[in-house]
Amino acid sequence: MTRRNNLRASTCVVAGAFLCAIAFVPAGAQQSAAPELRADAPPSRWQAQVDSLDEAFRSRMLTANEPRANWIAGQLDQGDIESQVRHFAAARVAAPDNKLYLATLATACMQPVRPPLPECEAVDRLADWATRDRDNGWPSLLLADRARQHRNAESMLAYLQQAAAQPRFVEYWEAGSLEIWEAVRAMPVEGEPAAKLELAVMYAMTRSLAWPNAARAMCTGSAERTAAVRVACAELGAAMRERGSTWMSRLIGGRMAQANTASADTKSVADKKLASVREQIAACSRTTGPILDGLEAADAATRAKSVAEWDTWLRREAAVGEARACEERVAATSTAPSKAR
């Protein structure tokens, strides 16, 4: 996939809606899930600048010495879990109230490493996240999956039920996207603002989340599930579908609810609600796509307008979540007065 197609794929929460559009779709079927990405698109006109900025930015992150820089350095250190965890732990310690850093360190420490990393062994990072983010369903879901891996069926069920009761499902993806954009934009290197934005998009798209695999393993995979677990998974899926901050969480939640229905009637309801989520994703993408188109414009004023609009969009997502920000944007677009013909 070309970088331009990568950028097009990122029209919601810098890759959020695209990722949720292909989540739980078999690899061979992913193109049909996102047909607009099948055709080859020309590379961005800013690709050379993006590559140059990438090199400069990575060099700056090698000397990370403040929380945001450490968090981003950890994101760029993919493939070196020890370095990643050191950076994430440094960010977590320096900014103890930052939920993004808390969640990132917790999920990084879930990776199996032998011998255990000292930053992960000193504190149960997942339990720490759950304690400090009590109304968020994601730590409970991950604790449920850890119980599954330890073959503790009773604890797994209890954590699934606990997750379903939480009022929030926030993975802080939006906050992370904004952190990356602010750091790239502030880089004291001359460059086209549109190129800087494309670089931020590229970085944001490489981030990974732990909870989708956990949800799949417990609630939508091929493994047998007891009646109680199916009920808990259906309730959790419905909660994610209605309260998830991102479209990915709402779509995966819809799939979980659909896969664990108890009757034909409840499946029909789940099918309709899942279809509604997909329609909302499509409507959101239609409103954000033009922003990205403006980044390729020959006119500098048009590009500057698109960068400013995307900056506003990222900030709103970070404040209220992708799904709500999308709902607001679609509502504003649909109620805007039409131009006279």
N, C-alpha and C positions, 0 to 999 in steps of 0.2 A: 504494500500500500504506500503510495507517495505521501510526502509530508503534507501536500495540499489536501489530500483525502483525509489524512489524520486530522487536519484542522477542521475540515467539514464535519468529521465524526464527533467533534467536541462541542457541538453547539449548546449543550446544557451541562452546566457545572464542569466545564472543561472535561468532556468525555463521559460525564455521568449518564446522560440519556442514551448515548450510543452503547455504552457498556451494558446498561440494563436492557437495551433492545436485543442484545445477543446472548444475555445471560440464560443459562439452562438450555441453550440451543446446541444440538450436536455440531461438531466442527464442520461436517460436510454441509450443514444447512445454514451456516452463518451468512452466506451471501444472500440467501433469500430473505433473511431477517433484516438486512440493510441493503436493499437493491440499489440505492443511490450511490453506493460505494463500489459497485462492480466495475463501472467504466473507468478506464484510466483517465486521470485528471493531470493537467500540466503541473509541474512543481511550482511552488510559490515563487513569485518574483524576488522574494527576499531570502531565498535559500542560502545564498553565499554569505549574506550578513548573519543569518541565523547560525550558520556553522562557525563563523568567526566569533560571534558573541558567546556561543556555547563554550568554546575553548577558553575564552577570557573568564567566563563565569565560573567554570570548574576550577580554574587556577585560583580564583579568589576564595572559593570554598575550602581549599586545602588548608587555609589558615583560619578556619572558623573559630571565633572566640566569643560569640554571643549566642543567645538561645535560638533565634530564628536561623542563623547561619549554621549552627550545629544540626538543627533539625533537617535543613535542606541538604547539608553535606551527607547526612545519613541516607536521605532519599537517593542521592547520586551514587552512593556506595553500594549499589545493588551487586550482589555476588560476593561481598565481603561482610558476612554477618557480624563478625567481631567488631569491625570498624563501625558498622551501622549502629550497633547497640551502644558502643561508646559515645557516639555522637548523640543518639537519642537520649541516653541517660544524662549527658551533660546538659542538654536542653531541658529535660525534666527537672533536674536539680536546680538549675538557675531560674526556672519559671514554674514553680510548683503548682500554681493555680491554673495553668494553661491546659485545658482538657485535650487539645490536639496532641500535645507532647506526651501527656499521660497515656492516651489511647495508643499512640504510635509505639511507645516503648513496650506497652503491655503486649501488643500483637507481635512485635519483633521477638519478644522473649518466648513466644509460643513455639518458635521454630526449634526442632530438636537439634541440640549441639552437644557433642561430647568432647572433652569434659564440659559441664555447664559453664556458661559465662558468668563471671563474678557479679556483674551488674544485674543479672537475672536471678542468680542464686541467693543474693542477699535479701531480696524481698519478692514475695509472690506478686509479680507485677499485674497479673490479671485480677487477682483478688483486690489489689490496691486500686485498680481502675473501678471495679465494681463498688468499692466502699466510698470512693470520692465522686462517683457519678451515679448516685443511687436511683435516679428516675429514668435512666437510660437502659433500654432493653438489650443493647449489644453485649455488654459484659456478661449478663446472665446467659445469653445464648451461647457465648463462647465457653462459659463455665459448664454449660450443659454438654457441649461437645467434648470437653476435657473429661467429664464424667463418663461419657460414652466410650472414649478411648481407654479409660481405666476399668471398663466393664461394670460400672456402677449404675445400673438401670434406674434405681430408685432416685438417686441424686440427679441423674439426667432429666427425669420426668419433672422433678421439683423445680429445677432451673428453667426448663421450658415453660412451665406454668408461671413462674416468676417473671420471665421475660415477657410473656403475653400480657401481663398486667401493667407493664410499665407505660407511662404516658409519652415517652420519647424514644425514637430510634435514630440516633444521631451518630454518624461515623466520623464527623468533622472533615469530610472530604471537601466541602465548600470552603471551610476555614483554611485548609491546607492549600487549596488552589489560590486563594487570596495571598497567603504568605509567600508563595512562590512568585506570583506576579509582582508583589511589592518589592521583593528582593531583586528580581531581574530589572524592573523599571528603575530602581535606585542605583544600579550599577554605573559607576562614573566612567563609562565608555561611550563614545559617540556612536550613535546608531539610529536607524529608522525605528520610531516607536512601534510601528506595525511588526517589524522583525523581532523586537523584544517581546511583544505579545505572543507571537508565534512560538518563540523559544519557551516562554512560560507554559503555553499549551502543551508543547512537546514534553516538558518535564512532568507536568501534572498527569499526563496520560500513562506514564510509566509506573505510577504508584499502584500498589496492590492492597487488597482488603482480605482479611481472614474470614469474616463472617459468612460470605456466600458459600464457601466450601463446607463450613460447619452446618449451615442450613440444609444444604443438599444431602450431606451424610445422614442427618437425622430425620429429615422430613420429606425429601423428594427422591432419594436414591432407590436402588433396587432392593435394599435390605428390608426384611420383614419388620413391621412395626406393630406393637400391641395396640389394642383398641384405645387404651388410655393415651398412648403416645400420639396416635392419630388425632385424637380430640385436641390434645395440647398443641400439636403442629398446626391444625386447622385454626385454632384460636390465635396462635402466634402469627400465622400468615395473615389473618384478617387484620390483626393489630398493625403489622408492618405495612400492609396495603393502605391502611387509613392514616397511619401516623408516621410513616417513614419520612425522613427529611429529603431523601433523594428519590429520583424515579427508579433507580436500580432497586432500592429497598422496597418500594411499592410494587414493582413488577414481580420481584422474586417472592414477596409476600403473597401476591395474588396467585402465583403458581403453587405455593405451599398450601394455601387454602383450597385451591382447586384439586390438588393431588390427594387431599385427606378428607374429602367430603364423605358423609355417611349415607347419602341417598341421592337419587336422581334429581330431586327437587333442589337440594342444597348445592349440587354440582351446577345446575342451571344458573342459580344465583351467582355462584362463584365465577362461572364463565362470563356472565354479563359484566360483573365488576372488574374482572381482568381486562376485558375488552375496553371498558371505559378508561382504565389506566393507559392502555396503549393509545387510545384516541387522544388523551391528554398529552402524552409524550409527543405525538405527531404535531399537535397544535402548538406546543411550545417550540419545537424545532422550526416550525414555519416562521415564528416571530423572531427567533435569534439568528437564523441563517443569514439574513441580509446584513447583520452587523459584520460577520466575517467576510462577506463579499466585499464590503467596503475597504478591508485591509489590502486588497489587491488593486484598488483604484489608482489610476495614474495621477489624479488630483490630490495634492497633499492635504488640502482642507477636508476632503472626503475621508481620507485615511485617519486624520486626527479626530474627526467626529466619531468614527467607528471605534477607535481606541478608547475615547472618553466614554462612549456608551457601554463598551465591554467592561471598563473599569467600574462603572456604576452598577452594572449587572452582577459582577462578581461580589461587590460589597453587599448588595441586597441579598444574594444567595447566602453569603456568610452570616448575615444577620438573621434570616428567617428560614433558610433551607431552600434547596433547589425546587422542590415541588411547589411550595407556597409562592416562591418568587415567580415561577412559571405561571401559576394560576393568576397572579396579579397582572403579569405582563399580557397574558392572553385576554383577560378581562378588559384591560385598558385598550388593547388593540381593537377588540370587538365593539367597544363603545365609542371609539374615536369617531368624530364626524367625518363623513366621506367628502372628498374633494368635489367641488362642482364640476360638472362636465359641460 
